[in-house]
């Protein structure tokens, strides 16, 4: 397009140039509409609307609105609002607020508030407070306070204090002090000293020395030395030495290896 205009300018200037200067080094043509300077290495055209510079290496066009530089490797366009650089592999757009880089494989957007990277495999968003990574299978969110991972199978939240895992089947919470697992039917809590299991039917507590089981019908307490079972009607105590059975009506049965007594 620019060379077509040059040819028109040159043909017109040959017919009626206002000023023509030709030396061994350059040719200058000046009319009321434009000024053309040509040397063996460079051609410059200046009009009231634009300035064009063409060399063997690049072409530059400057207007009141933008400046464009084109070489065999890239095209650069600069306006008051943005700068655009395009190569065969990459396009870069920069404004005062935002930088955008686009390639066939990924797109990067950077602003003062966040950085976004998008590829065919994932999308990453980073702000000063939060990093988010999304793939077709998984979403990860990381902040200074926690890390969250969400997939089609589960959601996991990790903080310096605890880890929470949630699936369609159960919810797990782990801290330095305990681990809690909850399902629709059962809740399990485990600490270094104690394991607690709670279901709609019973509650069980297990410690190194004893096991306690509580249901709507009875309560059972078992230690290494003794087993106690209590129901609304009866209390049973069993040790390695004897059985002690107390009934609600006041009767009591003690059975030992040595003797049998009824009270």
C-alpha positions as CSV (number, residue, x, y, z in Angstrom):
1,X,0.0,0.0,0.0
2,X,2.8,2.4,0.9
3,X,4.8,1.6,-2.1
4,X,1.9,2.2,-4.4
5,X,1.5,5.7,-2.9
6,X,5.3,6.2,-3.4
7,X,5.0,5.4,-7.1
8,X,2.1,7.8,-7.5
9,X,4.1,10.5,-5.6
10,X,7.2,10.0,-7.7
11,X,5.2,10.0,-11.0
12,X,3.4,13.2,-10.0
13,X,6.6,14.9,-8.8
14,X,8.3,14.2,-12.1
15,X,5.5,16.2,-13.8
16,X,5.3,19.2,-11.6
17,X,7.6,19.2,-8.5
18,X,7.8,22.4,-6.5
19,X,11.3,21.6,-5.4
20,X,13.6,18.9,-6.6
21,X,17.1,18.3,-5.4
22,X,19.3,15.5,-6.7
23,X,22.8,14.8,-5.6
24,X,24.9,11.6,-5.7
25,X,23.9,10.9,-2.1
26,X,20.1,11.6,-2.2
27,X,17.1,12.8,-4.0
28,X,14.7,15.3,-2.4
29,X,11.3,16.1,-3.7
30,X,9.2,18.7,-2.0
31,X,5.6,19.8,-2.9
32,X,3.0,21.6,-0.9
33,X,1.5,18.2,0.0
34,X,4.6,16.1,0.9
35,X,8.3,15.8,1.2
36,X,10.2,12.8,-0.2
37,X,13.8,12.0,0.5
38,X,15.4,9.0,-1.1
39,X,18.9,7.6,-0.6
40,X,20.4,4.3,-1.6
41,X,19.6,2.9,1.8
42,X,16.4,4.7,2.9
43,X,13.2,6.3,1.5
44,X,11.4,8.9,3.7
45,X,8.0,10.3,2.8
46,X,6.5,13.1,5.0
47,X,3.0,14.5,4.6
48,X,0.8,16.5,7.0
49,X,-0.9,13.2,7.9
50,X,2.0,10.8,8.3
51,X,5.7,10.1,8.0
52,X,6.9,6.9,6.3
53,X,10.4,5.5,6.5
54,X,11.5,2.5,4.5
55,X,14.8,0.8,4.5
56,X,15.9,-2.7,3.5
57,X,15.5,-3.8,7.1
58,X,12.2,-2.2,8.2
59,X,9.2,0.1,7.3
60,X,8.1,2.7,9.8
61,X,4.8,4.6,9.6
62,X,4.1,7.5,12.0
63,X,0.9,9.4,12.2
64,X,-0.7,11.6,14.9
65,X,-2.5,8.5,16.2
66,X,0.1,5.7,16.1
67,X,3.6,4.6,15.1
68,X,4.0,1.3,13.2
69,X,7.3,-0.6,12.6
70,X,7.4,-3.6,10.4
71,X,10.3,-5.9,9.8
72,X,10.5,-9.4,8.4
73,X,10.5,-10.7,12.0
74,X,7.8,-8.6,13.7
75,X,5.3,-5.8,13.5
76,X,5.1,-3.2,16.2
77,X,2.3,-0.7,16.6
78,X,2.4,2.0,19.3
79,X,-0.5,4.3,20.3
80,X,-0.9,6.5,23.2
81,X,-2.9,3.8,24.9
82,X,-1.1,0.6,24.0
83,X,1.9,-1.0,22.3
84,X,1.3,-4.1,20.1
85,X,4.1,-6.5,19.0
86,X,3.3,-9.3,16.6
87,X,5.6,-12.0,15.3
88,X,4.8,-15.2,13.5
89,X,4.6,-17.1,16.9
90,X,3.5,-14.5,19.4
91,X,1.3,-11.4,19.8
92,X,2.1,-9.0,22.7
93,X,-0.2,-6.1,23.7
94,X,0.8,-3.7,26.4
95,X,-1.2,-0.9,27.9
96,X,-0.5,1.2,31.0
97,X,-2.6,-1.2,33.0
98,X,-2.3,-4.6,31.3
99,X,0.2,-6.8,29.3
100,X,-1.2,-9.5,27.1
101,X,0.8,-12.2,25.4
102,X,-0.8,-14.7,23.1
103,X,0.8,-17.7,21.4
104,X,-0.7,-20.7,19.7
105,X,-0.2,-22.6,23.0
106,X,-1.1,-20.1,25.7
107,X,-2.4,-16.7,26.5
108,X,-0.9,-14.6,29.3
109,X,-2.5,-11.5,30.8
110,X,-0.7,-9.5,33.4
111,X,-2.1,-6.4,35.3
112,X,-1.1,-4.7,38.4
113,X,-3.8,-6.8,40.2
114,X,-3.4,-10.2,38.7
115,X,-1.6,-12.6,36.3
116,X,-3.6,-14.9,34.1
117,X,-2.2,-17.8,32.1
118,X,-4.4,-19.9,29.8
119,X,-3.4,-22.9,27.8
120,X,-5.2,-25.8,26.3
121,X,-4.5,-27.8,29.4
122,X,-5.1,-25.3,32.2
123,X,-6.0,-21.8,33.4
124,X,-3.9,-20.1,36.1
125,X,-4.8,-16.9,37.8
126,X,-2.5,-15.3,40.3
127,X,-3.1,-12.2,42.5
128,X,-1.1,-10.9,45.4
129,X,-3.4,-12.9,47.7
130,X,-4.4,-15.9,45.8
131,X,-3.3,-18.4,43.1
132,X,-6.0,-20.4,41.2
133,X,-5.2,-23.2,38.8
134,X,-8.0,-24.8,36.8
135,X,-7.8,-27.9,34.5
136,X,-10.6,-29.9,33.0
137,X,-10.3,-32.3,35.9
138,X,-9.2,-30.2,38.8
139,X,-9.4,-26.7,40.4
140,X,-6.7,-25.6,42.8
141,X,-6.8,-22.4,44.9
142,X,-3.9,-21.4,47.0
143,X,-3.7,-18.4,49.4
144,X,-1.4,-17.5,52.2
145,X,-4.0,-19.1,54.6
146,X,-5.1,-22.2,52.8
147,X,-4.9,-24.5,49.7
148,X,-8.1,-25.9,48.2
149,X,-8.2,-28.7,45.6
150,X,-11.5,-29.6,43.9
151,X,-12.0,-32.4,41.5
152,X,-15.0,-34.3,40.3
153,X,-14.3,-36.9,43.0
154,X,-13.4,-34.8,46.1
155,X,-12.7,-31.4,47.6
156,X,-9.7,-30.9,49.8
157,X,-8.9,-27.8,51.9
158,X,-5.5,-27.6,53.7
159,X,-4.4,-24.9,56.1
160,X,-1.6,-24.7,58.5
161,X,-4.0,-26.0,61.2
162,X,-6.0,-28.7,59.5
163,X,-6.7,-30.7,56.3
164,X,-10.3,-31.2,55.2
165,X,-11.3,-33.8,52.5
166,X,-14.9,-34.0,51.3
167,X,-16.2,-36.6,48.8
168,X,-19.7,-37.8,48.0
169,X,-19.2,-40.6,50.5
170,X,-17.4,-39.0,53.4
171,X,-15.9,-35.9,55.0
172,X,-12.4,-36.1,56.6
173,X,-10.8,-33.5,58.9
174,X,-7.3,-33.9,60.0
175,X,-5.4,-31.6,62.5
176,X,-2.2,-32.1,64.4
177,X,-4.3,-33.3,67.3
178,X,-7.0,-35.4,65.7
179,X,-8.5,-37.0,62.6
180,X,-12.3,-36.9,62.0
181,X,-14.1,-38.9,59.4
182,X,-17.8,-38.4,58.8
183,X,-20.1,-40.3,56.5
184,X,-23.9,-40.3,56.3
185,X,-24.0,-43.2,58.7
186,X,-20.9,-42.8,60.9
187,X,-18.6,-40.3,62.5
188,X,-15.1,-41.3,63.5
189,X,-12.7,-39.2,65.6
190,X,-9.1,-40.3,66.2
191,X,-6.5,-38.7,68.4
192,X,-3.2,-40.0,69.6
193,X,-4.9,-41.2,72.8
194,X,-8.5,-41.9,71.7
195,X,-10.7,-43.2,68.9
196,X,-14.4,-42.3,68.9
197,X,-16.9,-43.9,66.5
198,X,-20.5,-42.6,66.4
199,X,-23.4,-44.0,64.3
200,X,-27.1,-43.7,64.6
201,X,-27.1,-47.0,66.5
202,X,-24.1,-46.6,68.9
203,X,-21.2,-44.5,70.2
204,X,-17.8,-46.2,70.8
205,X,-14.8,-44.7,72.5
206,X,-11.5,-46.6,72.5
207,X,-8.5,-45.6,74.5
208,X,-5.4,-47.6,75.2
209,X,-6.8,-48.8,78.5
210,X,-10.5,-49.1,77.9
211,X,-13.3,-49.3,75.4
212,X,-16.7,-47.7,75.9
213,X,-19.7,-48.6,73.8
214,X,-23.1,-46.8,74.2
215,X,-26.3,-47.7,72.5
216,X,-29.9,-46.9,73.2
217,X,-30.2,-50.3,74.9
218,X,-27.0,-50.5,76.9
219,X,-23.6,-49.1,77.9
220,X,-20.5,-51.2,77.8
221,X,-17.2,-50.3,79.4
222,X,-14.2,-52.6,79.0
223,X,-10.7,-52.3,80.4
224,X,-7.9,-54.8,80.5
225,X,-9.1,-56.0,83.9
226,X,-12.9,-55.5,83.8
227,X,-15.9,-55.4,81.6
228,X,-19.0,-53.5,82.7
229,X,-22.4,-53.7,80.9
230,X,-25.3,-51.5,82.0
231,X,-28.9,-51.6,80.7
232,X,-31.9,-50.0,82.1
233,X,-32.7,-53.2,84.0
234,X,-29.4,-54.8,84.7
235,X,-25.7,-54.0,85.5
236,X,-23.1,-56.7,84.8
237,X,-19.4,-56.5,85.9
238,X,-17.0,-59.1,84.7
239,X,-13.3,-59.5,85.7
240,X,-10.9,-62.4,85.4
241,X,-12.0,-63.5,88.9
242,X,-15.8,-63.1,89.0
243,X,-19.1,-62.0,87.4
244,X,-21.2,-59.5,89.3
245,X,-24.8,-59.1,88.1
246,X,-27.1,-56.6,89.7
247,X,-30.8,-56.5,88.6
248,X,-33.1,-53.4,88.7
249,X,-35.4,-55.1,91.3
250,X,-32.6,-55.3,93.8
251,X,-31.4,-58.9,93.4
252,X,-27.8,-59.5,92.8
253,X,-25.7,-62.5,91.6
254,X,-22.0,-62.8,92.1
255,X,-20.3,-65.8,90.4
256,X,-16.7,-66.5,91.0
257,X,-14.4,-69.4,90.3
258,X,-14.3,-70.3,94.0
259,X,-17.9,-69.9,95.1
260,X,-21.4,-69.1,93.9
261,X,-23.4,-66.6,96.1
262,X,-27.0,-65.3,95.7
263,X,-28.0,-62.1,97.5
